[in-house]
Amino acid sequence: MEIEKKHNKSEKEIPLQKLPGMISLDSITETLRDRNLDLIPKREPLSYGFAGHINLLKCKDKTTGKTINIVEKSFNFRDVKKGEMAKRYWLIENPPSGFMEETRFRLGVVDKETGKVNKVVIDWLYNEEKALENLKGTAGIPKSYGAVYEGLKGSILEQFIEGYDLFDMVNQVNTIEEINNIFDKIKLCYTEAAKKGYIYNSPASSTIMVEKATNQPYLIDWYNHSSGSIESQGPVKEKFEKGLSEIEAERKRFINEFEQEKLAELKAQVK
C-alpha cells in the first residue's frame, strides 16, 4: 500500500469525524466493547492510504485498565458516477484465465447460458478481515480488533506497531546481522501465511512495519492477498515463488545500501 502523507487542504478544514466515507465512532465503540475495550472517542489522523484514511484510536482495556493504541484503516465507498474510485470494492467483468484460481472474491455472477462466472466483486475490507482472522497467532501478522461495516463503507481495526517502516531500516539498524534477522522473519511469516492459503502480494512494495523493541516485522496490507494452495504447480505457487524472490532481492538491496552508508561515514571521518 502506498501511503500519501498529505491530506488535501479542503479535508484539513473538515472535522475528522465528518470526513466523507468515515464510519461513526458509535459503530467502532460497539465492536470494541465486544472485546472488553472502551473506546476513547477521538480519532488522530496518521496518513492516507489506498483505501481511505488511516487513523489512530485509543481505548482502555476493562480488565487491566491499560491504554491500547489501535489503527483504523478505513475503506471508503466513493461515487463512481462522478469519476471517483470505489475504494472498498472492485468489480471485474470477464475475469481472465487463471484469475479465478488465485484471487479471493466475495461475489460472483454466473452467466445462465454458458454457466461461467462473468463478473466478480472483490471486497478489500472483507479480504483483510478474513486474512487477519485466519492468520491469527502467526508471528508477523498484526492482531485484529475486528471489522466495522456501515453499508458500503467500513473500517478494519488493527494492532498499532510501535516502530518504523521497512523502507527506513538502514537508518534504524546497526549491523548486517540485524538486517538478515528481520528479513528471515519476513520470509518466515510470508511462507507460513502462504501455507494457510494466503499469499501476500508484492512484498517489495507493500507496507511492512518493524517493531522497534523486538525487531519483529509485521506484514500489514492483507486486503489485496491472493488465495490458493502452493502445494502444486500453478499460478498461485508461481506468485508465491515470485514473492520469495522479491524478499531476497530486497534483502540484498538493503545490505548493499547499509554497506554504502557505512563506507560514506568512514570516508567522512577520515576527512
Secondary structure per residue as TSV (DSSP state, phi and psi in degrees):
chain	resnum	aa	ss	phi	psi
A	1	M	-	360.0	126.8
A	2	E	-	-86.2	127.3
A	3	I	-	-104.8	124.2
A	4	E	B	-89.5	124.6
A	5	K	-	-80.9	-15.5
A	6	K	-	-109.5	139.0
A	7	H	-	-94.0	151.9
A	8	N	-	-73.8	162.5
A	9	K	H	-60.1	-42.2
A	10	S	H	-63.2	-36.8
A	11	E	H	-69.8	-31.5
A	12	K	H	-64.4	-27.6
A	13	E	T	-84.9	-5.7
A	14	I	S	-102.4	133.9
A	15	P	-	-53.8	138.6
A	16	L	G	-57.5	-33.9
A	17	Q	G	-66.7	-20.2
A	18	K	G	-110.9	11.2
A	19	L	S	-64.2	147.7
A	20	P	T	-55.7	131.1
A	21	G	T	87.5	-7.5
A	22	M	-	-75.8	129.6
A	23	I	-	-77.5	163.4
A	24	S	-	-74.7	149.4
A	25	L	H	-68.8	-24.6
A	26	D	H	-62.0	-40.4
A	27	S	H	-65.8	-39.3
A	28	I	H	-67.0	-40.7
A	29	T	H	-57.4	-44.3
A	30	E	H	-63.7	-41.9
A	31	T	H	-64.7	-43.7
A	32	L	H	-72.2	-29.9
A	33	R	H	-60.8	-35.3
A	34	D	T	-65.8	-17.2
A	35	R	T	-106.6	19.5
A	36	N	T	64.3	34.4
A	37	L	E	-123.5	138.8
A	38	D	E	-104.3	120.6
A	39	L	E	-76.4	133.7
A	40	I	E	-84.5	111.0
A	41	P	E	-69.3	72.8
A	42	K	E	-156.9	139.8
A	43	R	E	-107.6	141.8
A	44	E	E	-120.6	121.4
A	45	P	E	-67.8	134.0
A	46	L	E	-104.0	-49.5
A	47	S	E	-169.5	-170.4
A	48	Y	E	-133.2	125.4
A	49	G	-	-115.0	-164.3
A	50	F	S	-53.2	-43.2
A	51	A	S	-101.2	-13.1
A	52	G	S	153.5	-159.5
A	53	H	E	-70.5	145.4
A	54	I	E	-116.7	120.0
A	55	N	E	-124.0	156.9
A	56	L	E	-99.3	128.5
A	57	L	E	-116.7	149.3
A	58	K	E	-122.6	141.0
A	59	C	E	-145.9	165.5
A	60	K	E	-112.4	133.4
A	61	D	E	-74.3	121.2
A	62	K	T	-64.4	-26.0
A	63	T	T	-82.2	-47.6
A	64	T	T	-97.7	-21.2
A	65	G	-	80.7	0.2
A	66	K	-	-76.1	149.7
A	67	T	E	-87.2	131.8
A	68	I	E	-117.5	133.0
A	69	N	E	-90.8	134.4
A	70	I	E	-131.6	142.1
A	71	V	E	-96.0	129.8
A	72	E	E	-103.9	115.5
A	73	K	E	-103.3	113.5
A	74	S	E	-90.8	144.7
A	75	F	E	-118.9	101.5
A	76	N	-	-93.6	136.2
A	77	F	-	-89.4	116.8
A	78	R	-	-97.2	163.1
A	79	D	-	-81.5	101.7
A	80	V	G	-65.0	-33.0
A	81	K	G	-62.6	-25.2
A	82	K	G	-92.3	9.7
A	83	G	T	87.0	8.0
A	84	E	-	-93.6	155.6
A	85	M	-	-79.3	147.0
A	86	A	-	-85.1	106.4
A	87	K	S	-79.7	-21.6
A	88	R	S	-94.2	-31.0
A	89	Y	E	-118.3	155.5
A	90	W	E	-137.5	116.3
A	91	L	E	-95.8	125.1
A	92	I	E	-120.4	122.6
A	93	E	E	-98.7	140.6
A	94	N	S	49.4	61.7
A	95	P	-	-56.1	137.9
A	96	P	-	-66.8	164.5
A	97	S	T	-58.9	134.7
A	98	G	T	90.6	-20.4
A	99	F	H	-62.5	-43.1
A	100	M	H	-65.3	-27.2
A	101	E	H	-81.1	-17.3
A	102	E	H	-124.0	-7.2
A	103	T	B	-113.2	134.2
A	104	R	-	-88.0	114.8
A	105	F	-	-119.0	156.2
A	106	R	S	-93.3	-29.7
A	107	L	E	-142.4	137.5
A	108	G	E	-126.9	142.0
A	109	V	E	-109.4	124.3
A	110	V	E	-98.1	133.4
A	111	D	-	-74.0	121.8
A	112	K	T	-64.5	-29.1
A	113	E	T	-79.4	-43.6
A	114	T	T	-95.3	-22.4
A	115	G	-	78.1	6.9
A	116	K	S	-98.8	151.3
A	117	V	E	-76.1	117.6
A	118	N	E	-108.3	-5.2
A	119	K	E	-145.9	139.8
A	120	V	E	-132.8	149.3
A	121	V	E	-119.3	122.6
A	122	I	E	-99.3	129.8
A	123	D	E	-109.8	102.9
A	124	W	H	-59.8	-41.2
A	125	L	H	-63.9	-47.4
A	126	Y	H	-59.9	-41.3
A	127	N	H	-62.1	-43.7
A	128	E	H	-68.8	-39.8
A	129	E	H	-58.3	-48.2
A	130	K	H	-68.8	-37.2
A	131	A	H	-63.1	-49.4
A	132	L	H	-65.1	-34.9
A	133	E	H	-66.7	-45.4
A	134	N	H	-83.8	-14.6
A	135	L	T	-102.9	11.2
A	136	K	T	-53.9	133.3
A	137	G	T	92.9	-9.3
A	138	T	-	-81.3	128.2
A	139	A	T	-59.6	127.4
A	140	G	T	99.4	-0.8
A	141	I	-	-104.9	121.4
A	142	P	-	-63.0	145.5
A	143	K	-	-68.0	138.7
A	144	S	E	-99.3	137.7
A	145	Y	E	-108.8	16.6
A	146	G	E	106.7	163.5
A	147	A	E	-110.7	145.6
A	148	V	E	-120.2	124.3
A	149	Y	E	-113.7	133.1
A	150	E	E	-135.2	92.0
A	151	G	T	61.1	-119.2
A	152	L	T	-93.1	4.3
A	153	K	E	-123.4	171.7
A	154	G	E	178.0	178.5
A	155	S	E	-144.7	150.3
A	156	I	E	-108.6	136.7
A	157	L	E	-108.0	120.1
A	158	E	E	-130.6	162.6
A	159	Q	E	-57.4	134.1
A	160	F	-	-84.7	124.7
A	161	I	-	-94.3	115.7
A	162	E	-	-82.0	94.9
A	163	G	E	-179.1	-139.0
A	164	Y	E	-140.6	159.7
A	165	D	E	-71.8	141.5
A	166	L	G	-53.5	-32.8
A	167	F	G	-59.9	-20.7
A	168	D	G	-100.4	13.9
A	169	M	G	-59.8	-39.5
A	170	V	G	-58.1	-31.5
A	171	N	G	-85.3	-2.6
A	172	Q	T	-112.6	-23.2
A	173	V	-	-103.4	165.1
A	174	N	S	-114.8	-16.4
A	175	T	S	-140.7	160.5
A	176	I	H	-67.3	-30.2
A	177	E	H	-60.0	-38.3
A	178	E	H	-64.2	-41.0
A	179	I	H	-61.8	-47.3
A	180	N	H	-62.2	-39.4
A	181	N	H	-62.3	-43.7
A	182	I	H	-65.2	-43.4
A	183	F	H	-72.0	-30.1
A	184	D	H	-62.5	-39.7
A	185	K	H	-69.8	-37.1
A	186	I	H	-62.0	-46.4
A	187	K	H	-62.5	-40.4
A	188	L	H	-65.2	-46.5
A	189	C	H	-62.5	-45.5
A	190	Y	H	-57.9	-43.7
A	191	T	H	-70.8	-43.9
A	192	E	H	-62.8	-39.4
A	193	A	H	-65.5	-40.8
A	194	A	H	-64.6	-36.7
A	195	K	H	-61.5	-26.3
A	196	K	T	-93.7	8.0
A	197	G	T	94.9	10.8
A	198	Y	E	-118.3	110.1
A	199	I	E	-102.5	115.4
A	200	Y	-	-71.8	120.1
A	201	N	S	-78.2	136.1
A	202	S	-	49.0	66.4
A	203	P	T	-55.5	-28.5
A	204	A	T	-72.5	-23.9
A	205	S	T	-117.7	-7.5
A	206	S	S	-83.6	167.0
A	207	T	-	-79.0	124.2
A	208	I	E	-128.1	122.9
A	209	M	E	-104.4	145.9
A	210	V	E	-115.2	122.4
A	211	E	E	-70.6	122.9
A	212	K	T	-61.3	-42.4
A	213	A	T	-71.0	-28.1
A	214	T	T	-119.6	-9.4
A	215	N	T	62.4	21.9
A	216	Q	E	-85.5	120.0
A	217	P	E	-80.9	147.6
A	218	Y	E	-124.0	126.6
A	219	L	E	-83.3	116.4
A	220	I	-	-94.1	-46.2
A	221	D	-	-87.0	96.4
A	222	W	-	-107.1	2.2
A	223	Y	T	-66.6	-28.8
A	224	N	T	-109.7	33.5
A	225	H	-	-77.2	160.0
A	226	S	E	-101.2	160.2
A	227	S	E	-130.3	153.2
A	228	G	S	139.7	-178.4
A	229	S	-	-95.5	140.6
A	230	I	S	-101.7	10.7
A	231	E	S	-75.4	-31.3
A	232	S	S	-121.0	155.4
A	233	Q	S	-66.2	139.8
A	234	G	S	165.6	-174.7
A	235	P	H	-61.2	-33.0
A	236	V	H	-69.1	-46.9
A	237	K	H	-65.6	-36.2
A	238	E	H	-63.0	-41.2
A	239	K	H	-65.9	-39.7
A	240	F	H	-61.5	-46.6
A	241	E	H	-66.3	-34.6
A	242	K	H	-63.4	-40.0
A	243	G	H	-63.1	-40.5
A	244	L	H	-60.0	-41.8
A	245	S	H	-63.8	-38.9
A	246	E	H	-63.4	-41.5
A	247	I	H	-62.4	-44.6
A	248	E	H	-67.8	-35.4
A	249	A	H	-65.6	-39.6
A	250	E	H	-68.1	-36.6
A	251	R	H	-58.1	-49.2
A	252	K	H	-63.0	-39.4
A	253	R	H	-64.3	-43.3
A	254	F	H	-69.0	-38.5
A	255	I	H	-62.9	-44.1
A	256	N	H	-62.1	-42.6
A	257	E	H	-64.7	-40.1
A	258	F	H	-63.1	-45.3
A	259	E	H	-62.9	-39.7
A	260	Q	H	-64.9	-38.9
A	261	E	H	-63.4	-45.1
A	262	K	H	-66.1	-38.7
A	263	L	H	-63.4	-41.9
A	264	A	H	-63.0	-37.4
A	265	E	H	-66.2	-41.7
A	266	L	H	-63.9	-42.0
A	267	K	H	-63.4	-37.9
A	268	A	H	-67.0	-36.7
A	269	Q	H	-67.3	-38.0
A	270	V	H	-63.2	-39.6
A	271	K	-	-65.9	360.0
